[in-house]
Amino acid sequence: MQLLNIRYIKFAGGLVLAGSALVSAVEASDNFTSGNVTNYVSSNGVSEQCIELAAMPKAHYSKHDRETQSDYCSIDFSKVALCPKLWSTSPGTIIYQIDVAKYDNDYTKFEKQHCAAGHHAKDAAIGKLASFKLSVNDRSTSATYAPSSWIYYHLSRYFKTGVHVPVAVYRSIDKQVQLERVVKPALAIIEARHGLKMLHAGWNFLDSVETGQDMGSAGGEVLTGDDALVFGSLLDNKGDRYGVVFNGTRESGWGVGQNYDFQQTAPYLALRSDLPVAEAIVAGIHESRKNPKMARKLSADLAPVQVAFWMNDLLEITLLDYILGQQDRIGNIDYQWRWFWLKGGKQEDRHASGTEVPADLVEYKPVRLQRTAINDNDAGVRRGYTNYAMKTGMLNGLRHYNPHLYKKLAHLAQDLQLKGDIYQWLIKSSGLSGHEVEAIAERTQKAFTLLQAGCESGSLKLDLNPADFLYSPVNRESKKEHSCRPL
């Protein structure tokens, strides 16, 4: 790998990797992306790239984050199986490592035999390596914007979220390879399938772009400057989908309705309760269960510690979505089981593969909890998307907040206002346009101004620390004083 500066220019809001000669007909920004670059050459002799973006200032990356980035950029598309995504509403590519010797050393032979099998091709597949997501924003398609995924990743590491946000890197692929091995097979497979209107539209859109029929603004978000490459993000989604207890009932329909339903879940109602946190949790469960659909799924004696962690998860999700203008969150929130315990007064956690306490953790009396994951982060950042967190007032009326999250937000708002290190990273290293960066800065300032006003009025308490509920029903964090002006 080598450290390079890569020049990007914008096609109507889309990210485009430029060569040595800039195209004067497009709007050029001063946006250079620096990071570790891995180069590949396709079977057609076309140069492809994988880019691990430079670290965001003040962000914290785990060893696993760095290894995952490296693993993604070690994937050579000519040495893996590529299957089209055949479910949900948006197209994408599922990347498999297989025993190619069983298929006469021909990856396309596996693809022809197994890609149409269902949600995932399992027969003879050694493992799923990653998913490749593109920007698809035609009038008849669902909304996806590839840069959103890697911005969510890096910003979540700045906030040190407990909510899992998947690692994401930039990747380009030879347009003809993508067309022949993924897009055309997808169209052939789904031709006889019904009930997937948006997915059909998405694959048809990619076909029209990659065959040169559609070179409109939406098509410009898919191809690179010389039209030989398709770009997107590499990531992997892990988790099971929450039901109504966290995603909400969604009984009011897509859009505004389901976003308001989301705010009637027990942890959300607890966040808006004037009662102390422990009492707010009890009240939130009681109030939420007044809805018959919720009552059937939400236990009246749910452990307070679970709700306390959910409350914190909601604060992180709504803040990220507000700042990044997410359009499609509700119904796309997942969970993973994890063990939580205190060691030396510090919260620790790790993946829980079963319900039995691991032998090395018995002395710490760990608690097994659902921890939230937002794996689908590709409908944010782009101009024109509906910011439902803002539109439906998800940051309004909150009565409890995590003091550490609040402080990180204050620092971010100040940095973006003063055009500090994080602002410069967004301008120079994120692959976003200047307009997109300014929109992020503006929403960040609005979020902090709103929360600070609540804090200074006394209506918002900086008293939520879910670790306090691991062993005690009383929120000890509320006894500490936290400044509404932490800078």
N, C-alpha and C positions, 0 to 999 in steps of 0.2 A: 504494500500500500504506500501511497505517497500523499503528502499534504499539498493540495492545490487550491487555487482560487478559480471558481467556475462562474462565468458570466451568464446571468439570466436576463431575459427581456420578456415583456408582457404582450401577449395577444389578448386583448379585450378581457383582462383580468386573469388570464391563464399563465401558468409557469412554462417558460420555454428555454431550453438549454441551447445557447448560441455557440457557434463555432468561432473561428478567428475573425471572420468578417461579420460585422454587425449589420442587421437589416434595417435600413433607415426608414422603411415604410411603417415600422411598428413603433409603439411607444416604449422607449428604452428607459429603464430606471437605473439608479446607481446601486443596484442590488447584486452584490457578489456573494456567492455561497462558498465558504471555506469549510473544509472537512477532509476526512480520509476518503480517498477515491479509489475504487477498484475498477479496472477496465476489463472489458470482455469483447470478443469479436464473434459475431453471429455466423451461422453457416453461410450466410450471403456476403460475408466480409464487412458487415456494418458494425461500427464501434458502439458498444453499449457501456453504461456506467452504473455503478452503485455508489451512493454517497452517504457516509455517516456524518451528519451535520456536526459542526463544532459545538462544544458544550455551551449551553446558555450560562452566562455569568450568574453566580449565586445559586445555581441548581446543584442538586446532589444526585449522582448516578451510582447505582450499586455495581458491584462486580458483575452481577447477572445482566444488568442493562448493557454494559460494555461488551460482554461476551455475546449477547444476543444480537447486538448491532453487527459485530464482526461475523457472526454466523450467517446473518442475512446477506451480507455482502460477499460471502464465500460461495453463494449459490450461482452456478453457471447454468443458465437456462437451456443450454445445449446438452446438459448432462442430468436433466431431471424430467419428470413427466409433468405436463401442463394440462390441467382439466378445467373446463369452463364451470363457473358457479351457476347452478341450475335451480336455485331456490330464492325466495324473498323477492326483492324489487330491483336490485341493482346488479349489474354484471361485474365479474371479477375473475381471477384465475387462481385455482388451488394448485399448489406446487407440491409434488410428491417425490420422495426418494424411493426408488424401486430397485429390485434385483433385475436389471436390464438384460442380464444373460438369459433369463427365462423367456425373453421376447426377441431373441435373435439380435441382441444389442441394438434394438430399434425402439426408442422411446415412444414413437408415434404408434407403434403396434399396440402397446399397452393402452394408450389413449383411446384408440379405436375400440378396444375390447371392454374398457372399464369406466371411461369417463361418464357414460350415460347411466350408470348404475343407480344413482340416487344422490343424496346429500353429499356423500363422500365416497370416492372410489376406495374400497377396502381390500378387495381380493388381490393378493400378491403385493400390496403396497407396504413398504417398510415403514413409512411414516410421512405425515404431513409436515412439510418444512416451513411453509408460510403461505400467506395469501397476497395476491397482487391486486391492488385496488386503483382504479382510474378515476379521472374527473369526468362525470357524465351529467350534463345539465341541459339537455334538449327539452323542448316544450312538453313533450309527451313522456319523458322519463322521470325517474326519481332523481333526487339531488345528491350528488357526491362530489367532493372536491379533495383530491389527493393531498395537497399540502396541509389541510386541516389535521390529518392524522398525526403528522410529525410535529406540528405545533402543539397539539394537545399533549403529546409525549413529553416534550421538553418543558412546557409550562407546568405540567404536573410535578416534574422533578424539582422545579423551583419552589413550588408550594409544599413539597414533601408530603404529598397526599397519601392517606391510608387507602383510598380508593385506587384500585388497580387500573392503570392506563397503559396499554401495550406499547412496547418499543416500536418505533417506525423509522424507516430509512427511505431515501429517494432511490428509485430504480428506473432505468429506461430499458426498452426492449426493441429489437428490430421489428418495425411495423409489419413487414411481410410474414415474419415468423408468428407474430401475434395473430395476424389475420388467418393464416393457413392452419395453425395448430390449435387455435382457441375459438376465434370468432365464427369462422365458417362451420366448424363442428357444432358449436352452440346453437346456431340457427337451425341446423339440420335436426338436432336432438329435440329442440323445443317446438318445432313446427306443429307437431300433433298434440302438444300439451295445452291445456286450457287453464284459465284462472290466474295466469301470470302476465297480465297485460303490460305492466311497467317493465318487467324483466324482458319480455319480447321487444318492447320499444327500445330498451337499453342496448341489447345486442344488435338490433337493426341500425341504431344510431352509430355504434362503433363500426359496423360494416360500411356504412355510407361514408364515414370519415376516413377509414383506412383504405378504402378503394378510391378515394378522391372525389366522391360525389358530393360530400357536404364539407365545405371549407368556411362555414360561418363562424361566428364568435364562439359558440359552444364547441365546435370542432377544433378551434384553435387552442382549447384547453387540454387537448388530448395529445397533440403532436408537437415535436420539437421544431426548431427553426428551419431545418432543411426538409421537414416532413418525412424523414426516413425512420424516425423513432417514435414510440409511444412511451410516455412517462407516467409513473404512478408511485404508490408507496408500498413497501413490503412490510408486513406485520403479521401477527398471529393472534387469533382470538381464543381465549380460554375462559370458560365459565358456563354456568347454567342460567337460564333465563328466570328472573324473578316473576312471581305471579302478582296478584293484585295488592299484596301487603306492602310492596315497595313501588311497583310501577303504577299503581292506582287501578281503579276499575275500568277506566277508558270507556265508560258507558255513554259519555257525551260526544263521542265521535272524534275523528282526527282533527288536529289543529288546536285551536284555543280551548275547546271543550276538554280534551283529554289532559291538557296541561293544567287546567283547573282541578280536574279529578285527581291528578298527581298530588296536589296540595291538600288533599283530604285524607292522606295516609296518616297512620299513627305518629311516626316520627316527625312529619311535617307539622301536624297539629301541635305536637309537643313543643316544637321550636317557636310557635306563635302563642304559647300559653304564658300568662303573667306569673304563673306559679313557679316556685323553685324547681330546678331541673328534675329532681326525683319525683315530685308531685306532678309535674307537667307530663312526665312519661305515663303515669297512671291515667291522667285525664285524657291524654292523646289516644291511648288504647280504647278507653271507654267511648270517646266521641266518635272515633273512626268506626267502631263496631255498630254504630247506629245504622250504617248502611248494610242491608242484608247480604249483599255480595261480599262485603269485607268481613262480616261476622262469621261467614262460613269458612274463611281461610285464616283469620287472625285470632289466635287464642287469647282469651281474656286474661290468662295468667302468664303471658309471654314474659320472659326474663327481662328485667329493666336494663341489664347490661347490654342486651342485644339492641334494644331501642336506642340506648345512648350512643352506641357505635353507628347505628343507622342515621341518627340525627347529625352526627359529624360527617358521615358520608354525604348526606344531602347538602350540607354547607359547602363541601368541596365541589360537588357536581354542579350545583346551581351557580357557584362563583365562576368556575371554568366556562360553563355554557353561556353565562351572561357576558363575560369578557370576550369570548370567541364567537358569539353570535350563532349558537347551535340551533338548527331548525328541526332536527329529528331525534330527540332523546327519548321521549316517553314510549315505553314498550321495548326499548333497547337497552335495558339495564340488567346486568347479570350479577351472579354471586359465585364465590368460592368458599369452601369451608376451611377455616383456619383455627389453630389453637392460639389462645392468648393467655399470657401470664405476666406476673410482675417478678422481676429479679433485681434485687438491690434497689427497689423503688422505681425501676425503669420498666416500661412496657416492652414485652417481647412477643413475637408471633411467628408462626410458620405454618406451612400447608398441613391440613388434616386429611389424611388418606382414608381414615375410618373413624369410628366412634370410640374406640378404645384408646385411653390415654397412653402415649408412648412411655416406655419404662423410664427413660431419662428425664421425663417431665413430671413424673408423679409427685415428687417433693414440692413442686411449685403450684400444685392444684390448678392446672390450666382449665380454661373455659373454651368450649368449642362453639364458634360463632360463624354466622354468615358474614362475609366481608364483600363489599360491593366492587364490581368491575364494570367500567364503561369501555367496552371494546369497539363500539361503532361510533367513531368520532369524525366521520368524513362529510358531515353536512354543516360545517362551521366555516368561519373566516371569510368566505367568499361574499363579495358585495351582492346584495339582492336577496340573500336568504332572510327568512323571518326569524328574528331573535325572540323565541317564545319565552325564555327566562325573563327577558326584559318586558315583553308585551303583556305577560300575565302577572307581572309584579312578584316574581319569586323571591326577591330580596326585600320586599316590603313587609312591614309588620312583624319582623323577626324579633323575638324577645331573648334569645340565647345565641351566643356565638363563641367559637373557639378563639381564645386570645392569641394563640400563636398564628393561626390562619389570618386573623385580623391584622397582626403586625406585619406579616409577609405581604399582605395586600397593600398596606400603607407604604412599605418600601417600594413595591412595584409601581404604585401610582406616582410616587415622587420621582423615581428613575425615569419613567416614561415622560413625565412632565418636563424634567430637566434635560431630556435626551441623553441619559446616562448610558452605562455599559449595556444594560439589557435592551434599551432602545436601539443602540448601535448594532447589537447582535441581530435584532429583528430586521434592521435595515440592510445589514451586510451579510448575514449568515443564515437567514431563514428561508430564502426563496420567495418571500412575499413582496408585493408591490408597496410603494410608499403609501398609497391610499389605504391599503389593508392594514398596514402598521399604524397609521394615524387613527383608523377606526378602532383598533384594539386599545390604543392609548386613551381615546375618548371614552370608551366603555369602562375601562379600568378606573378612570377618574370618577365617572358617574357612580360606579359601584362603591368606591370608598367614601365618596361624599355622602351617599345615602346611608351607609352603615355608620359612619362617624356622626351624622346628625342624630341617629337613633341612640348611639352611645352617649353623646353629650346631653341629650334630653333625659336620659335615665331609663328610657323604654327598652333599650337593648343592653343586656348584661353580658359581659365577657366572662362567662361562668361555665362553659361546656368543656369538660375534659373527660372523655369516655373512659379513660384508664381508671378514674376514680371509682367506677362502678364494677371493677373486676372483683373486688372483695367487700365493698361497702355500698349500702343503698343510699348513702348521703353524699352529695357532691361536695367534696372538700375544696375543690378549685374555687368555688364561689366565695370562700373566705379570703381569697387573695385579692389585692387591688391591682387592676390593670388600667393603664392610661388610655384614654380615647385618642390621645395624640402621642403615639409611641416614638415618634422621631425627634 
